[in-house]
Amino acid sequence: MRLCGRRLHNILHDLLNFLEDEISEPFNGVRRFVHNDLWAEYILIDHNTSGINGIIDWDDAAISDPAVDFSGPYSGYGRPWLEEVLSHYTLDVGSYNISRAR
């Protein structure tokens, strides 16, 4: 029983360390109108131009941290893709936005 308790303690310790590394700073910036559930299936692409024709499913829209709209694409396409998208974003996002999008 002691061995099991020690293993559980070690697992919980490792989990807490992981979560502390993953938690980003709280958002203190200007909140924006966000989709709040932005995934690839909600982005309509024009296959002739590769441009965006529209974004659908606005049921969860809110006034919130702009990073929330980058979390779905970040998890689907990774950091290089997110950095490319943010290079075209007109508002100042800073590197902190990438960590919050994770």
Contacts in CASP RR format, 6 or more apart in sequence:
PFRMAT RR
TARGET T0000
AUTHOR 0000-0000-0000
METHOD contacts of the structure
MODEL  1
MRLCGRRLHNILHDLLNFLEDEISEPFNGVRRFVHNDLWAEYILIDHNTS
GINGIIDWDDAAISDPAVDFSGPYSGYGRPWLEEVLSHYTLDVGSYNISR
AR
22 102 0 8 1.000
24 96 0 8 1.000
24 99 0 8 1.000
24 100 0 8 1.000
24 102 0 8 1.000
25 96 0 8 1.000
25 99 0 8 1.000
25 100 0 8 1.000
27 65 0 8 1.000
27 67 0 8 1.000
27 100 0 8 1.000
29 65 0 8 1.000
31 63 0 8 1.000
31 64 0 8 1.000
31 65 0 8 1.000
31 66 0 8 1.000
32 63 0 8 1.000
32 64 0 8 1.000
32 65 0 8 1.000
32 66 0 8 1.000
32 91 0 8 1.000
33 61 0 8 1.000
33 62 0 8 1.000
33 63 0 8 1.000
34 61 0 8 1.000
34 62 0 8 1.000
34 63 0 8 1.000
34 64 0 8 1.000
34 65 0 8 1.000
34 66 0 8 1.000
34 68 0 8 1.000
34 69 0 8 1.000
35 42 0 8 1.000
35 55 0 8 1.000
35 57 0 8 1.000
35 58 0 8 1.000
35 60 0 8 1.000
35 61 0 8 1.000
35 69 0 8 1.000
36 60 0 8 1.000
36 61 0 8 1.000
36 62 0 8 1.000
36 64 0 8 1.000
36 68 0 8 1.000
36 69 0 8 1.000
37 57 0 8 1.000
37 59 0 8 1.000
37 60 0 8 1.000
38 55 0 8 1.000
38 69 0 8 1.000
38 70 0 8 1.000
38 72 0 8 1.000
38 73 0 8 1.000
39 72 0 8 1.000
39 73 0 8 1.000
40 73 0 8 1.000
40 76 0 8 1.000
42 55 0 8 1.000
42 56 0 8 1.000
42 57 0 8 1.000
43 52 0 8 1.000
43 54 0 8 1.000
43 55 0 8 1.000
44 52 0 8 1.000
44 53 0 8 1.000
44 54 0 8 1.000
44 55 0 8 1.000
44 56 0 8 1.000
45 51 0 8 1.000
45 52 0 8 1.000
45 53 0 8 1.000
46 52 0 8 1.000
46 53 0 8 1.000
65 100 0 8 1.000
66 91 0 8 1.000
66 93 0 8 1.000
66 97 0 8 1.000
67 93 0 8 1.000
67 97 0 8 1.000
67 100 0 8 1.000
67 101 0 8 1.000
68 101 0 8 1.000
70 82 0 8 1.000
70 85 0 8 1.000
70 86 0 8 1.000
70 97 0 8 1.000
70 98 0 8 1.000
70 101 0 8 1.000
71 101 0 8 1.000
71 102 0 8 1.000
72 101 0 8 1.000
73 81 0 8 1.000
73 82 0 8 1.000
73 85 0 8 1.000
74 81 0 8 1.000
74 82 0 8 1.000
74 98 0 8 1.000
74 101 0 8 1.000
74 102 0 8 1.000
79 98 0 8 1.000
82 98 0 8 1.000
82 101 0 8 1.000
83 98 0 8 1.000
86 93 0 8 1.000
86 97 0 8 1.000
86 98 0 8 1.000
END
